Amino acid sequence: MQPKDWFRLDGRVALVTGAATGLGQAISVALAGRGARVAVSDKPDVSTEETVSLVAAQSAEVLAVDLDITDQ
């Protein structure tokens, strides 16, 4: 196994909260680039459309979910 293969996430699913901007967006794209299927989420009033486009550009499956983790 080559070192670059150590971090492959093929067959894995990642849920990234706060994915609309900043670190959440960057993490979503990075996980997709490593082969993960990515579910991106943010508060219902915040659009994750840009993140969805960036993840899809990595040829990864992506799902957008409206989710407020502070709402029990």
C-alpha positions as CSV (number, residue, x, y, z in Angstrom):
1,M,0.0,0.0,0.0
2,Q,1.4,3.4,-1.0
3,P,1.4,6.2,1.6
4,K,-1.1,8.3,-0.4
5,D,-3.6,5.4,-0.1
6,W,-3.5,5.4,3.7
7,F,-6.1,8.2,3.8
8,R,-8.5,6.8,1.3
9,L,-12.2,6.9,2.4
10,D,-13.8,4.9,-0.3
11,G,-17.0,3.3,0.9
12,R,-17.3,5.7,3.8
13,V,-19.9,8.3,4.5
14,A,-19.0,11.6,6.3
15,L,-21.5,14.0,7.8
16,V,-20.1,17.6,8.0
17,T,-22.0,20.1,10.1
18,G,-21.5,23.8,9.5
19,A,-20.6,23.0,5.9
20,A,-21.9,26.1,4.2
21,T,-18.7,28.1,4.6
22,G,-15.2,28.2,6.0
23,L,-13.7,25.1,7.6
24,G,-16.8,23.0,7.2
25,Q,-16.8,23.7,3.5
26,A,-13.1,22.9,3.2
27,I,-13.4,19.7,5.2
28,S,-16.4,18.6,3.0
29,V,-14.3,19.1,-0.2
30,A,-11.2,17.4,1.3
31,L,-13.2,14.3,2.4
32,A,-14.8,14.1,-1.1
33,G,-11.4,14.3,-2.6
34,R,-10.4,11.2,-0.5
35,G,-13.3,9.2,-1.8
36,A,-16.0,9.7,0.9
37,R,-19.6,10.2,0.2
38,V,-20.5,13.4,1.9
39,A,-23.6,14.7,3.7
40,V,-23.3,18.4,4.2
41,S,-25.5,20.3,6.7
42,D,-26.0,23.7,8.1
43,K,-28.9,25.6,9.7
44,P,-32.1,25.6,7.6
45,D,-31.7,29.3,6.8
46,V,-28.1,28.9,5.5
47,S,-27.6,27.6,1.9
48,T,-25.1,24.8,1.3
49,E,-25.5,25.0,-2.5
50,E,-21.9,26.2,-3.0
51,T,-20.5,23.4,-0.9
52,V,-22.7,20.8,-2.8
53,S,-21.3,22.1,-6.1
54,L,-17.7,21.9,-4.8
55,V,-18.1,18.4,-3.5
56,A,-19.8,17.2,-6.7
57,A,-16.9,18.6,-8.7
58,Q,-14.8,16.0,-6.8
59,S,-17.0,13.4,-8.5
60,A,-18.3,12.4,-5.1
61,E,-21.9,11.6,-4.0
62,V,-23.3,14.5,-1.9
63,L,-26.5,15.1,0.1
64,A,-27.5,18.4,1.6
65,V,-29.4,18.2,4.9
66,D,-31.0,21.2,6.7
67,L,-30.0,20.5,10.3
68,D,-29.6,22.7,13.4
69,I,-27.6,20.7,15.9
70,T,-28.5,23.1,18.7
71,D,-32.3,22.3,18.3
72,Q,-33.1,19.2,20.4
